[in-house]
Amino acid sequence: MTQYNGDCPSVCPSRDMMLCVRCNHGVFRTFMSTCHVKMFRCQHPEEKLSLVSRQPCILSAPFLPESSETQGRVVEPSDEDVVLRYIRCKKYGRLEGGDMKCKFDELQV
């Protein structure tokens, strides 16, 4: 699976964190991992890409290149967006409750 870390990978694993990316002409695409974004960029070098969010795009199925299948699954600690989780917990008033998903370490300044 080390092949997916290259600049132009030919094999990519899926990840828990999908990406919403804006392409030319305002087209939004969901990618299953940063590896899939690299693969797309290598296959379409004329496209200018910009990251929109670390979540799937609304009304966009995950993009998979025709010549590739997702192989394996990789989970890394950076897949979780802690800031987004904190915002959601605060919005729904779960910071002081017993919800284990809303337990955060104290920030030491």
Z-matrix of the N, CA and C atoms (Angstrom, degrees):
N
C 1 1.460
C 2 1.533 1 112.07
N 3 1.307 2 118.60 1 -1.16
C 4 1.463 3 119.63 2 179.81
C 5 1.525 4 111.81 3 -68.08
N 6 1.323 5 117.27 4 -16.35
C 7 1.460 6 121.79 5 -178.32
C 8 1.530 7 112.00 6 -62.23
N 9 1.319 8 118.87 7 -28.48
C 10 1.460 9 121.36 8 -176.05
C 11 1.527 10 113.34 9 -71.95
N 12 1.327 11 118.66 10 -11.23
C 13 1.465 12 120.76 11 -179.83
C 14 1.525 13 113.42 12 -84.96
N 15 1.322 14 118.90 13 -4.36
C 16 1.459 15 121.86 14 -178.10
C 17 1.523 16 112.51 15 -73.23
N 18 1.340 17 115.73 16 174.15
C 19 1.461 18 120.99 17 179.71
C 20 1.519 19 112.29 18 -70.06
N 21 1.322 20 118.22 19 -37.28
C 22 1.467 21 123.40 20 179.07
C 23 1.528 22 108.68 21 -128.29
N 24 1.330 23 117.16 22 77.77
C 25 1.463 24 120.32 23 -176.35
C 26 1.528 25 111.74 24 -69.88
N 27 1.327 26 115.64 25 152.73
C 28 1.460 27 120.82 26 174.86
C 29 1.519 28 111.08 27 -108.64
N 30 1.328 29 116.90 28 -12.19
C 31 1.461 30 123.32 29 178.56
C 32 1.520 31 108.13 30 -133.38
N 33 1.334 32 116.83 31 133.75
C 34 1.470 33 120.70 32 179.57
C 35 1.522 34 110.85 33 -133.27
N 36 1.334 35 117.97 34 137.50
C 37 1.460 36 121.03 35 172.67
C 38 1.524 37 109.57 36 -85.17
N 39 1.330 38 116.41 37 160.94
C 40 1.464 39 118.68 38 172.90
C 41 1.522 40 108.22 39 -83.56
N 42 1.313 41 116.34 40 161.71
C 43 1.471 42 122.01 41 -179.25
C 44 1.519 43 108.39 42 -133.15
N 45 1.317 44 117.56 43 162.04
C 46 1.460 45 121.27 44 175.27
C 47 1.516 46 111.15 45 -72.12
N 48 1.323 47 117.24 46 -24.84
C 49 1.461 48 121.46 47 -177.70
C 50 1.523 49 109.69 48 -103.49
N 51 1.333 50 116.29 49 107.50
C 52 1.461 51 120.01 50 174.84
C 53 1.523 52 108.72 51 -85.85
N 54 1.320 53 116.30 52 163.76
C 55 1.463 54 121.87 53 -177.74
C 56 1.518 55 110.47 54 -123.03
N 57 1.320 56 116.28 55 140.48
C 58 1.458 57 122.43 56 171.63
C 59 1.524 58 106.65 57 -102.80
N 60 1.330 59 116.16 58 122.03
C 61 1.460 60 122.39 59 -175.85
C 62 1.522 61 109.34 60 -125.35
N 63 1.326 62 115.55 61 138.41
C 64 1.468 63 121.15 62 177.03
C 65 1.520 64 108.50 63 -96.66
N 66 1.331 65 115.64 64 126.62
C 67 1.465 66 122.07 65 178.66
C 68 1.527 67 108.63 66 -102.02
N 69 1.327 68 115.49 67 -175.03
C 70 1.469 69 120.89 68 176.54
C 71 1.526 70 110.91 69 -54.48
N 72 1.296 71 116.53 70 154.52
C 73 1.462 72 124.04 71 175.64
C 74 1.527 73 112.63 72 61.07
N 75 1.321 74 118.49 73 22.76
C 76 1.456 75 122.02 74 175.60
C 77 1.512 76 115.03 75 73.15
N 78 1.314 77 118.52 76 19.65
C 79 1.460 78 122.04 77 178.94
C 80 1.527 79 108.56 78 -81.87
N 81 1.333 80 116.24 79 129.33
C 82 1.461 81 121.67 80 178.77
C 83 1.525 82 108.89 81 -103.04
N 84 1.324 83 116.56 82 133.26
C 85 1.464 84 121.68 83 -179.86
C 86 1.526 85 109.37 84 -129.77
N 87 1.328 86 114.94 85 141.90
C 88 1.457 87 121.34 86 173.98
C 89 1.523 88 108.20 87 -96.28
N 90 1.335 89 115.74 88 130.16
C 91 1.458 90 121.37 89 177.21
C 92 1.522 91 108.67 90 -115.93
N 93 1.330 92 116.84 91 144.55
C 94 1.461 93 121.98 92 -176.47
C 95 1.519 94 113.26 93 -77.36
N 96 1.332 95 118.03 94 -12.03
C 97 1.463 96 121.60 95 178.38
C 98 1.520 97 109.05 96 -172.17
N 99 1.326 98 116.43 97 168.02
C 100 1.465 99 119.82 98 174.83
C 101 1.524 100 110.43 99 -64.17
N 102 1.312 101 116.69 100 -29.05
C 103 1.463 102 120.98 101 176.98
C 104 1.528 103 110.24 102 -61.23
N 105 1.336 104 117.37 103 -41.87
C 106 1.466 105 120.84 104 178.71
C 107 1.533 106 111.00 105 -66.19
N 108 1.330 107 117.05 106 -33.40
C 109 1.472 108 120.11 107 175.96
C 110 1.530 109 109.37 108 -64.61
N 111 1.344 110 116.93 109 -44.81
C 112 1.470 111 120.68 110 178.11
C 113 1.524 112 110.98 111 -59.78
N 114 1.328 113 116.37 112 -43.10
C 115 1.457 114 121.19 113 -179.67
C 116 1.532 115 110.33 114 -61.96
N 117 1.339 116 116.52 115 -44.54
C 118 1.466 117 121.45 116 178.90
C 119 1.528 118 110.37 117 -62.31
N 120 1.338 119 115.76 118 -44.33
C 121 1.466 120 120.53 119 -179.07
C 122 1.533 121 111.15 120 -61.98
N 123 1.313 122 117.86 121 -36.99
C 124 1.468 123 121.02 122 178.23
C 125 1.526 124 111.46 123 -70.30
N 126 1.327 125 116.95 124 -35.82
C 127 1.461 126 120.75 125 -179.85
C 128 1.524 127 112.36 126 -79.03
N 129 1.338 128 117.04 127 -22.88
C 130 1.472 129 122.37 128 -178.35
C 131 1.530 130 109.42 129 -133.12
N 132 1.334 131 118.48 130 69.70
C 133 1.470 132 120.83 131 -175.65
C 134 1.530 133 113.82 132 -64.40
N 135 1.316 134 117.98 133 -17.83
C 136 1.468 135 120.98 134 179.66
C 137 1.533 136 112.37 135 -76.95
N 138 1.321 137 117.36 136 -16.45
C 139 1.465 138 121.45 137 -178.92
C 140 1.528 139 110.69 138 -76.98
N 141 1.309 140 116.35 139 134.31
C 142 1.465 141 122.44 140 172.11
C 143 1.525 142 106.44 141 -96.67
N 144 1.309 143 117.42 142 122.67
C 145 1.459 144 122.15 143 -176.28
C 146 1.517 145 110.79 144 -111.70
N 147 1.338 146 115.82 145 142.83
C 148 1.464 147 120.11 146 173.45
C 149 1.523 148 108.66 147 -140.45
N 150 1.324 149 115.51 148 135.67
C 151 1.458 150 121.66 149 -179.10
C 152 1.523 151 109.81 150 -70.77
N 153 1.332 152 116.28 151 131.04
C 154 1.462 153 121.89 152 177.91
C 155 1.527 154 109.37 153 -100.79
N 156 1.341 155 117.11 154 -49.64
C 157 1.463 156 120.34 155 179.36
C 158 1.522 157 110.43 156 -159.60
N 159 1.331 158 114.13 157 166.17
C 160 1.460 159 120.92 158 177.01
C 161 1.519 160 109.46 159 -95.76
N 162 1.315 161 115.09 160 42.54
C 163 1.466 162 123.99 161 176.78
C 164 1.516 163 107.32 162 -143.21
N 165 1.340 164 118.10 163 161.81
C 166 1.464 165 119.35 164 176.46
C 167 1.527 166 111.03 165 -62.07
N 168 1.324 167 116.47 166 148.70
C 169 1.464 168 121.42 167 174.95
C 170 1.533 169 108.68 168 -70.94
N 171 1.310 170 116.60 169 149.85
C 172 1.460 171 121.19 170 175.83
C 173 1.523 172 108.24 171 -68.94
N 174 1.315 173 116.82 172 136.24
C 175 1.469 174 124.03 173 177.95
C 176 1.526 175 112.99 174 58.97
N 177 1.321 176 117.21 175 35.23
C 178 1.462 177 120.85 176 178.59
C 179 1.526 178 109.25 177 -135.14
N 180 1.317 179 116.15 178 118.50
C 181 1.465 180 120.43 179 175.13
C 182 1.528 181 108.48 180 -73.07
N 183 1.322 182 118.17 181 151.75
C 184 1.466 183 119.76 182 178.04
C 185 1.526 184 111.47 183 -57.71
N 186 1.324 185 115.70 184 134.73
C 187 1.461 186 121.97 185 -179.09
C 188 1.519 187 109.91 186 -83.94
N 189 1.328 188 116.25 187 128.87
C 190 1.462 189 122.30 188 173.81
C 191 1.520 190 108.31 189 -127.75
N 192 1.320 191 118.23 190 129.16
C 193 1.466 192 120.50 191 177.40
C 194 1.527 193 110.46 192 -62.95
N 195 1.335 194 116.74 193 150.33
C 196 1.463 195 120.82 194 -178.37
C 197 1.523 196 111.98 195 -61.34
N 198 1.304 197 117.11 196 -35.62
C 199 1.467 198 121.15 197 -172.67
C 200 1.524 199 113.99 198 -88.67
N 201 1.322 200 117.92 199 7.65
C 202 1.460 201 118.42 200 -173.34
C 203 1.517 202 111.18 201 -140.10
N 204 1.305 203 115.14 202 150.13
C 205 1.451 204 122.46 203 170.99
C 206 1.519 205 107.58 204 -116.51
N 207 1.324 206 115.30 205 152.86
C 208 1.458 207 118.94 206 173.85
C 209 1.516 208 107.82 207 -72.71
N 210 1.320 209 116.63 208 130.58
C 211 1.451 210 120.58 209 -178.60
C 212 1.517 211 109.93 210 -122.64
N 213 1.317 212 115.95 211 117.29
C 214 1.450 213 120.91 212 178.43
C 215 1.516 214 112.83 213 80.49
N 216 1.314 215 114.65 214 -178.04
C 217 1.462 216 121.40 215 179.54
C 218 1.519 217 107.49 216 -142.46
N 219 1.318 218 116.32 217 134.70
C 220 1.459 219 122.00 218 179.57
C 221 1.522 220 107.94 219 -123.26
N 222 1.318 221 116.39 220 130.09
C 223 1.461 222 121.78 221 175.83
C 224 1.520 223 107.08 222 -120.75
N 225 1.323 224 116.43 223 124.55
C 226 1.457 225 121.49 224 179.58
C 227 1.523 226 109.18 225 -125.16
N 228 1.339 227 117.97 226 152.65
C 229 1.465 228 120.62 227 -179.15
C 230 1.527 229 113.12 228 -56.35
N 231 1.314 230 117.86 229 -30.17
C 232 1.467 231 120.35 230 -178.48
C 233 1.525 232 112.95 231 -74.46
N 234 1.348 233 117.69 232 -5.67
C 235 1.465 234 120.43 233 179.22
C 236 1.525 235 111.86 234 -67.47
N 237 1.327 236 116.92 235 -28.50
C 238 1.460 237 119.90 236 -178.09
C 239 1.524 238 110.26 237 -84.72
N 240 1.307 239 116.03 238 128.95
C 241 1.463 240 121.87 239 177.49
C 242 1.531 241 107.54 240 -92.53
N 243 1.330 242 116.43 241 93.62
C 244 1.466 243 122.49 242 -174.92
C 245 1.524 244 111.21 243 -64.03
N 246 1.322 245 117.79 244 -36.77
C 247 1.468 246 121.09 245 -179.97
C 248 1.519 247 110.10 246 -63.62
N 249 1.336 248 117.41 247 -44.83
C 250 1.460 249 120.92 248 178.84
C 251 1.525 250 110.74 249 -63.58
N 252 1.338 251 117.32 250 -40.12
C 253 1.468 252 120.63 251 178.34
C 254 1.530 253 110.26 252 -63.20
N 255 1.348 254 117.74 253 -41.53
C 256 1.464 255 121.93 254 177.81
C 257 1.530 256 110.78 255 -61.79
N 258 1.332 257 116.76 256 -44.88
C 259 1.473 258 120.78 257 -179.71
C 260 1.522 259 110.40 258 -60.77
N 261 1.326 260 117.21 259 -43.44
C 262 1.473 261 120.47 260 179.34
C 263 1.528 262 111.19 261 -65.26
N 264 1.328 263 116.96 262 -42.64
C 265 1.465 264 119.91 263 179.35
C 266 1.523 265 110.73 264 -62.58
N 267 1.324 266 116.78 265 -42.15
C 268 1.466 267 121.00 266 179.10
C 269 1.525 268 110.55 267 -65.27
N 270 1.319 269 117.09 268 -43.32
C 271 1.469 270 122.01 269 -179.24
C 272 1.527 271 111.24 270 -58.29
N 273 1.328 272 117.28 271 -40.20
C 274 1.461 273 121.15 272 -176.98
C 275 1.527 274 113.02 273 -96.57
N 276 1.341 275 117.61 274 10.95
C 277 1.459 276 121.93 275 174.89
C 278 1.515 277 114.41 276 66.20
N 279 1.308 278 118.34 277 34.49
C 280 1.460 279 121.93 278 -176.42
C 281 1.525 280 113.88 279 -103.64
N 282 1.334 281 118.26 280 4.40
C 283 1.466 282 120.07 281 -176.67
C 284 1.524 283 112.77 282 -67.36
N 285 1.316 284 117.54 283 -37.20
C 286 1.467 285 121.18 284 -176.51
C 287 1.523 286 112.40 285 -94.28
N 288 1.326 287 117.68 286 -6.54
C 289 1.464 288 120.90 287 -177.69
C 290 1.512 289 112.54 288 -83.62
N 291 1.300 290 114.69 289 -167.60
C 292 1.457 291 120.74 290 -177.89
C 293 1.516 292 114.18 291 -94.57
N 294 1.321 293 118.13 292 13.21
C 295 1.463 294 121.37 293 -179.13
C 296 1.531 295 109.62 294 -69.64
N 297 1.329 296 117.15 295 115.39
C 298 1.467 297 121.39 296 -177.08
C 299 1.530 298 112.39 297 -64.52
N 300 1.324 299 117.85 298 -26.20
C 301 1.463 300 120.58 299 178.36
C 302 1.521 301 111.37 300 -71.35
N 303 1.336 302 116.51 301 -15.52
C 304 1.465 303 120.77 302 -177.10
C 305 1.524 304 112.15 303 -110.20
N 306 1.321 305 117.52 304 26.10
C 307 1.462 306 122.31 305 174.21
C 308 1.524 307 107.99 306 -95.06
N 309 1.330 308 116.46 307 124.76
C 310 1.459 309 121.62 308 -178.96
C 311 1.518 310 109.14 309 -127.37
N 312 1.321 311 116.74 310 144.46
C 313 1.460 312 121.32 311 175.53
C 314 1.519 313 108.86 312 -68.43
N 315 1.336 314 116.10 313 146.86
C 316 1.460 315 120.82 314 177.23
C 317 1.520 316 109.42 315 -69.63
N 318 1.307 317 116.60 316 138.73
C 319 1.458 318 121.94 317 178.43
C 320 1.522 319 108.80 318 -80.39
N 321 1.323 320 116.98 319 123.99
C 322 1.457 321 121.95 320 178.58
C 323 1.521 322 108.64 321 -95.11
N 324 1.330 323 117.39 322 117.81
C 325 1.463 324 121.38 323 -178.59
C 326 1.505 325 110.13 324 -103.42
